[in-house]
Amino acid sequence: MSKYILSWVVLMLLFYSCRSTRKQSVTPYNKMNRESILKIPFEFKSDELIGLIDSLLPDTLLEKDSDLPVSIKITKGSISKIYLDGKNINLVISVNIELDKTIGALSIASGNGEIELDIYSQIDIDEDWRLKTKTSLVEYNWIRKPEIKLIGINFNAPDIIEQYIDYKQSDWMNQIDSTIAKSDLLREPIDSISNHFSSPFKFDSLSNFGLKIIPNIISLSPFVTNENTIKGALGIKFNNDIIHLDDLNINDTVYPKFSWDYYDKFKQKAVITLSLNEREAQDLVDDFYATQDSSIRIFNIKGNNIKIKKLNIVFDTDKVGANINFTGDKAGKLLIKTRPIWDNKAKYLNLRQRFVDIKLDGFGSSLIIKLFHKTIQKKIMDSLEKTLNAKIKNAFMNSNKELQNLKYKNSLIILNYDIPMQLEDGFFMIDIDFTISGEIMWNNLNITLK
């Protein structure tokens, strides 16, 4: 049989087949997933987040040289504590205080000190994927109080600074929020995700069809801090369609919405769901033949050149196959059906319950027909099973290669996969379940996926 014919029967079996347990019972429909989702727990070190926040904060937090007895300059020091709880962040940061008393252009007295600020911030993400914060000052404590002496007169510098902080703390915190909002910290990775999915993933050797993935919602679970480790979970909900690549609009990039998602447990779930009915499957086959050279319809059995005239996809209870009308050296009809059963332990799709029926027009020898039947039953179906499993294996190998092409440095890898399938109410449904692990570097955060 032509490798192109095999490829398309393989393709149909891959996308329209059903799953069974060891007892070969069909998976109940309500156990199949209704939507595609990636929910991946992750964690990173608190110290690395401190470095990221430090890079977002301006070096100079405040500079004031009017309406006060002395000029004040406040610059950021070090962050000594960070704690994420839910959607809230608690930050303890020290700031350096520089005081200066001038007459004209002449500095006649100066002093410096250090104060520790306990800052509380509520974090959110707006519709334009900008990081939003609502920051407030919980309390502050002096680490080192500044002193200024001028012509024998002591200025009570700490009191001046405290009064000013109390009076201006709201404006000061708003300045921090504004600086963070302008950082575009999140827009870059969202652009990367949207661009990565803007083109469909090709799944046939002739590049006629592809899987178009459209992210709808990206979510984060509220964070949990445990000692020096911060944990969370990233979720992506998406739609996917099988499309003809000639219909692809390269400008139809869609940006997902953001939401908070309260997961009960930080447990990974990654599944791509597919479902097509018999009519949609037939349209794929018809469109394929309409765009290809007629030579791909020709195959050979026992020295006889046979040409496919029509190939009709067949859904029959829990089996899938094709009803083929052929002409050439021999004319007739060929019906093949099988029930693919996925072995998760062996990562192998077995073609069980095989059914083959062949009818040759005007051919009376039952012996020859029987030989044809056995050839198709054994040789072709075995070849089909082997080809199909090679395609599945290559698909996951290629997916791991795609992970390495992400913009960010990473060691991500798909460790495990499962392909439950079933037929229900005229639709074949597939869940491509997989587990992803590794690390990805983003803005100096070494994020570990669990």
Secondary structure, DSSP 8 states (H G I E B T S, - for coil): --HHHHHHHHHHHHHS---B-TT--B--GGGS-SSEEEEEEEEEEHHHHHHHHHHHS-SEEEEE-SSSSSEEEEEEEEEEEEEEEETEEEEEEEEEEEEEEEETTEEEEEEEEEEEEEEEEEEEE-TT--EEEEEEEEEEEEEE---EEETTEEE-HHHHHHHHHHHHHHHHHHHHHHHHHTT-TTHHHHHHHHHHTSS-EE-STTS-EEEEEEEEEEEE--EEEETTEEEEEEEEEEEEEEEEGGG--TT-----EEEE---SS---EEEEEEEEEHHHHHHHHHHHHHTS-GGGGEEEETTEEEEEEEEEEEEETTEEEEEEEEEESS-EEEEEEEEEEEETTTTEEEEEEEEEEEEETT---HHHHHHHHHIIIIIIHHHHHHHHHHHHHHHHHHHHHHHTTSSS-B--EEEEEE--EEEETTEEEEEEEEEEEEEEEETTEEEEE-
